[in-house]
Amino acid sequence: MTWSTRIASVTVTLCAGLLGGVVFRLIGLPMPWLLGPIIGAAVAAMMGLPSGLPRWLRGSVLVVLGLMIGSTVHQSTLAHIARWPVSMSAVALYVALCTGGMYAVLRRFGGFDPVTAYFAAAPGGFVAMTVLGGAFGGRERSIALTHAVRVVLVVFTIVLSYHLLLGISASPHTAGPAPVLGWHQWAELALIGAAGWLLGRLLHLPSSAMLGPLLLFAATRVAGFNPPSMPRPPLLAAEVILGSGIGAGFAGATLRELRQSILISLAATGGMLGLSLAFSLALRAVTGIPVETLFLAFSPGGLSGVSLIALALGIEPAFVTAHNVLRVLLILFAGPLIFRVFKGSTPQT
């Protein structure tokens, strides 16, 4: 791909995403700068326009997101962590039930072969499951499209339901004047972000660009240091770029493929979200943690997307992110291992 093509892809994707955000903002929909770019960029991609964002741009946004979530952690957060193990211990059961249920739906109603259905059924690990599924002989395009539709449906369902049913929209902390940081404070944030990203890569963390800075920033706060918080306005830029990136993932998909994926994913994702609600209600009785917090923690969306929603809505970002990280780790490590045990096959090289 030439530089001119890359520049065109980035320009078209971001412009289409921004246009979608403006339209959603004018209509008055919740979180317009996330939902609008998903639709705007997806429409542009499916029209055949050059689409896509470079990994460094997405990585940079994830660093900012990690710093912003990390800034919500304080020493007082440790007092609440004692309640986390109960809910986190339920994540493995949730992943197993979600995967098994969606596998059955994809096999019975989607006509997927066993390999494709298995890797498309995982409630997370979009890229890894697509690559591994193809390596084991599955249909990569079907796996990728199923995951993409799941991610979009979950994001829209969470944002709209929280807005319409609970009256929860963007956190008021995202509004108002932004704090003015000096160059030395920006340098401190840049240092934590860069070091955290490197740490995440060395530890092979999923979404290392987000989790590394998040963990490092949180560690400095808990240790008693007081690094400056990332100003809130960059959150809007993060929403536009991440939303546009999700939408660009539909490049090459035909309307027929998309219609089939949406129909089958509506049923499967609806079942996943129903299971999320059931777990949330049960764990609310045991832990006392609010249902809206638990529901986000057990939502089968993309790691960065769900974390971004929790941050934007002001719903315990650290708690939500911790549970979603565990969900993704279980999928990435246990998913392929279980498949090998039951199928007795190895990836094709």
C-alpha positions in Angstrom: 0.0 0.0 0.0 1.5 3.4 -1.1 1.7 6.4 1.2 -1.0 8.2 -0.9 -3.4 5.3 -0.5 -2.7 5.1 3.3 -3.4 8.8 3.6 -6.5 8.5 1.6 -7.8 5.6 3.8 -7.2 7.5 7.0 -8.7 10.7 5.7 -11.8 9.0 4.3 -12.3 6.9 7.5 -12.0 9.8 9.9 -14.0 12.2 7.8 -16.8 9.6 7.4 -16.7 8.9 11.1 -16.7 12.6 12.0 -19.7 13.1 9.7 -21.5 10.3 11.4 -20.8 11.8 14.7 -22.2 15.2 13.6 -25.4 13.6 12.3 -25.9 11.6 15.5 -25.2 14.8 17.6 -27.8 16.7 15.6 -30.3 14.0 16.1 -29.6 14.0 19.8 -28.5 10.4 20.2 -26.4 9.4 23.2 -22.6 9.2 22.9 -22.8 10.5 19.3 -19.0 10.7 18.9 -18.7 6.9 19.3 -21.9 5.5 17.7 -22.0 8.0 14.8 -18.4 7.3 13.7 -19.1 3.5 13.7 -22.0 3.9 11.3 -20.4 6.7 9.2 -17.1 4.7 8.7 -19.0 1.5 8.1 -21.1 3.0 5.3 -18.0 4.5 3.7 -16.2 1.1 3.9 -19.1 -0.8 2.4 -19.4 1.7 -0.4 -15.9 0.7 -1.5 -14.1 3.8 -0.4 -10.6 3.4 0.9 -10.9 2.7 4.6 -8.7 1.8 7.5 -6.6 3.4 10.3 -2.9 2.7 11.0 -2.1 0.7 14.1 0.0 3.5 15.5 -3.0 5.9 15.5 -5.2 3.4 17.3 -2.4 2.6 19.7 -1.9 6.3 20.5 -5.6 6.6 21.3 -5.5 3.5 23.5 -2.6 5.0 25.5 -4.7 8.1 26.2 -7.7 5.9 27.1 -5.5 3.9 29.5 -4.2 7.1 31.2 -7.7 8.4 31.6 -9.0 5.2 33.2 -5.9 4.9 35.3 -6.6 8.4 36.7 -9.9 7.1 38.2 -7.9 4.9 40.5 -6.9 6.2 43.9 -5.7 4.8 47.2 -9.3 4.6 48.3 -10.0 2.2 45.4 -8.2 -0.5 47.4 -11.0 -0.5 49.9 -13.4 -1.7 47.2 -11.2 -4.3 45.6 -12.2 -6.8 48.4 -15.5 -7.1 46.6 -14.0 -7.9 43.2 -12.9 -11.6 43.6 -16.5 -12.8 44.0 -17.6 -11.2 40.7 -14.4 -12.0 38.9 -14.6 -15.7 39.8 -17.9 -15.8 37.8 -16.2 -14.5 34.6 -15.0 -18.0 33.6 -18.5 -19.5 33.9 -19.9 -16.5 31.9 -17.4 -17.0 29.1 -18.1 -20.8 29.0 -21.9 -20.3 28.8 -21.6 -17.5 26.3 -19.3 -19.5 24.0 -21.4 -22.7 24.2 -24.7 -20.9 23.6 -23.5 -18.9 20.6 -21.7 -21.9 19.2 -25.1 -23.8 19.2 -26.9 -20.8 17.6 -24.2 -20.4 14.8 -24.3 -24.2 14.1 -28.0 -24.6 14.2 -29.2 -21.4 12.5 -26.1 -19.9 10.8 -25.0 -23.1 9.1 -21.4 -22.6 10.3 -19.0 -25.5 10.3 -17.6 -26.5 13.7 -14.3 -24.7 13.5 -15.8 -21.4 12.2 -18.6 -21.6 14.8 -16.3 -22.2 17.7 -14.0 -19.2 17.0 -16.8 -16.9 16.0 -18.7 -17.8 19.2 -16.1 -16.4 21.6 -17.4 -13.3 23.5 -14.2 -11.4 22.8 -10.7 -11.6 21.2 -11.9 -10.3 17.8 -8.5 -10.3 16.0 -7.0 -13.3 17.7 -10.0 -15.5 17.2 -10.2 -14.6 13.5 -6.5 -15.4 13.0 -6.6 -18.6 15.0 -9.9 -19.7 13.4 -8.3 -19.4 10.0 -5.2 -21.3 11.1 -7.4 -24.2 12.3 -9.2 -24.3 9.0 -12.2 -22.0 9.7 -13.6 -19.3 7.4 -11.8 -16.1 8.5 -14.2 -13.7 6.8 -17.3 -15.3 8.6 -15.5 -15.2 11.9 -14.4 -11.6 11.5 -17.8 -10.4 10.4 -19.6 -12.2 13.2 -17.3 -10.6 15.8 -17.6 -7.2 14.2 -21.4 -7.3 14.3 -21.3 -8.5 17.9 -19.0 -5.6 18.9 -21.2 -3.0 17.2 -24.5 -4.5 18.6 -23.2 -4.6 22.1 -22.0 -1.0 22.0 -25.3 0.3 20.6 -27.4 -1.8 23.0 -25.4 -0.7 26.1 -25.4 3.0 25.2 -29.0 3.2 24.1 -30.4 1.1 27.0 -28.5 3.0 29.6 -29.8 6.2 28.1 -33.4 5.2 27.6 -34.0 2.9 30.5 -31.7 4.3 33.2 -31.3 7.9 32.1 -27.5 7.6 32.1 -25.7 9.5 29.5 -22.2 11.0 29.2 -20.6 11.7 32.5 -20.8 15.3 33.6 -17.1 15.1 34.2 -16.6 15.2 30.5 -18.1 18.6 30.4 -16.9 21.9 31.7 -13.5 23.7 31.4 -10.5 21.4 31.0 -7.6 21.7 33.4 -4.6 23.5 32.0 -1.4 21.5 32.2 2.1 22.8 32.0 4.7 21.2 29.7 6.3 19.3 32.5 2.9 17.7 33.4 2.4 16.8 29.7 5.9 15.3 29.7 5.1 13.3 32.9 2.0 11.9 31.2 3.9 11.1 28.0 6.6 9.3 30.0 4.0 7.2 31.9 2.2 6.4 28.7 5.3 5.4 26.8 6.7 3.3 29.6 3.3 1.7 30.2 3.0 0.8 26.6 6.4 -0.8 26.6 5.6 -2.7 29.8 2.3 -3.9 28.3 4.2 -5.3 25.3 6.8 -6.9 27.4 4.1 -8.7 29.5 2.2 -9.6 26.3 -1.0 -8.0 27.7 -4.1 -7.8 25.4 -4.6 -4.2 24.2 -1.2 -3.5 25.7 -1.3 0.1 24.5 -4.2 0.7 26.9 -3.6 -1.7 29.8 0.1 -1.0 30.2 -0.4 2.8 30.8 -3.5 2.1 32.8 -1.6 -0.3 35.2 1.4 2.0 35.5 -0.7 5.1 36.1 -2.8 3.3 38.7 0.3 1.9 40.4 1.8 5.4 40.8 -1.5 6.6 42.3 -1.8 3.7 44.8 1.8 4.1 45.7 1.1 7.7 46.9 2.4 9.7 44.0 0.1 12.2 42.3 0.6 12.3 38.5 -1.7 14.8 36.7 -4.9 13.5 35.4 -5.4 13.5 31.6 -7.8 16.3 30.6 -11.2 15.1 29.5 -11.5 16.6 26.1 -9.3 14.0 24.5 -12.0 11.5 25.3 -14.0 12.9 22.4 -11.1 12.4 20.0 -10.7 8.8 21.3 -14.4 8.1 20.7 -14.2 9.3 17.1 -11.0 7.4 16.2 -12.1 4.1 17.9 -15.6 4.3 16.5 -14.2 5.0 13.0 -11.8 2.1 13.4 -14.6 -0.3 14.3 -16.7 0.9 11.3 -13.8 0.5 8.9 -13.7 -3.2 9.8 -16.7 -3.7 7.6 -14.7 -3.0 4.4 -15.4 -5.6 1.7 -18.6 -6.8 3.4 -21.6 -7.1 1.0 -25.2 -6.2 2.1 -26.2 -9.8 1.8 -23.3 -10.9 4.1 -24.1 -8.1 6.5 -27.8 -8.9 6.6 -27.1 -12.6 7.4 -24.6 -11.7 10.1 -26.8 -9.2 11.7 -29.8 -11.6 11.8 -27.8 -14.4 13.4 -25.8 -12.1 15.6 -29.0 -10.4 16.9 -30.2 -13.6 18.3 -26.8 -14.7 19.6 -25.8 -11.3 21.1 -29.2 -10.9 22.6 -28.7 -14.2 24.4 -25.2 -13.1 25.6 -26.6 -9.8 26.9 -29.5 -11.7 28.6 -26.9 -13.8 30.3 -24.9 -10.7 31.3 -28.1 -9.3 33.0 -28.7 -12.6 34.8 -25.1 -12.7 36.2 -25.5 -9.0 37.1 -28.7 -9.6 39.1 -27.3 -12.6 40.9 -24.0 -11.0 41.8 -25.8 -7.8 42.9 -27.5 -9.9 45.6 -24.1 -11.3 46.7 -21.7 -8.3 46.4 -24.0 -5.2 46.7 -22.4 -3.8 43.5 -24.9 -1.9 41.4 -26.4 -3.8 38.5 -25.4 -1.2 35.9 -21.8 -1.6 36.9 -21.9 -5.4 36.8 -23.7 -5.4 33.5 -20.9 -3.4 31.9 -18.3 -5.6 33.5 -20.0 -8.7 32.0 -20.8 -7.2 28.6 -19.4 -9.2 25.6 -18.1 -6.2 23.8 -14.7 -5.1 22.7 -12.3 -4.4 25.6 -11.4 -0.9 24.5 -15.0 -0.1 23.6 -16.6 -1.2 26.9 -13.8 0.5 28.8 -14.5 3.7 26.9 -18.2 3.5 27.6 -17.6 3.0 31.3 -15.3 6.0 31.3 -17.7 8.2 29.4 -20.7 7.3 31.5 -18.7 7.5 34.8 -19.4 3.9 35.8 -16.5 2.4 37.7 -14.0 2.3 34.8 -11.3 0.4 36.8 -13.8 -2.3 37.9 -15.3 -2.7 34.5 -11.9 -2.9 32.7 -10.5 -5.5 35.2 -13.4 -7.9 34.5 -13.2 -7.4 30.8 -9.4 -8.0 30.8 -10.0 -11.3 32.6 -12.7 -12.2 30.1 -10.3 -11.6 27.1 -7.4 -13.4 28.8 -9.5 -16.5 29.4 -10.6 -16.4 25.7 -7.1 -15.9 24.4 -5.5 -18.6 26.5 -8.2 -21.2 27.2 -10.1 -21.0 23.9 -7.4 -22.5 21.6 -6.3 -25.0 24.3 -9.9 -26.3 24.7 -10.3 -26.6 21.0 -7.2 -28.6 20.6 -8.2 -31.0 23.4 -11.6 -31.7 22.0 -10.8 -31.6 18.3 -7.2 -32.9 18.4 -6.0 -30.6 15.7 -3.2 -28.0 15.4 -3.0 -24.8 13.6 -2.0 -24.9 9.9 1.2 -23.1 9.1 
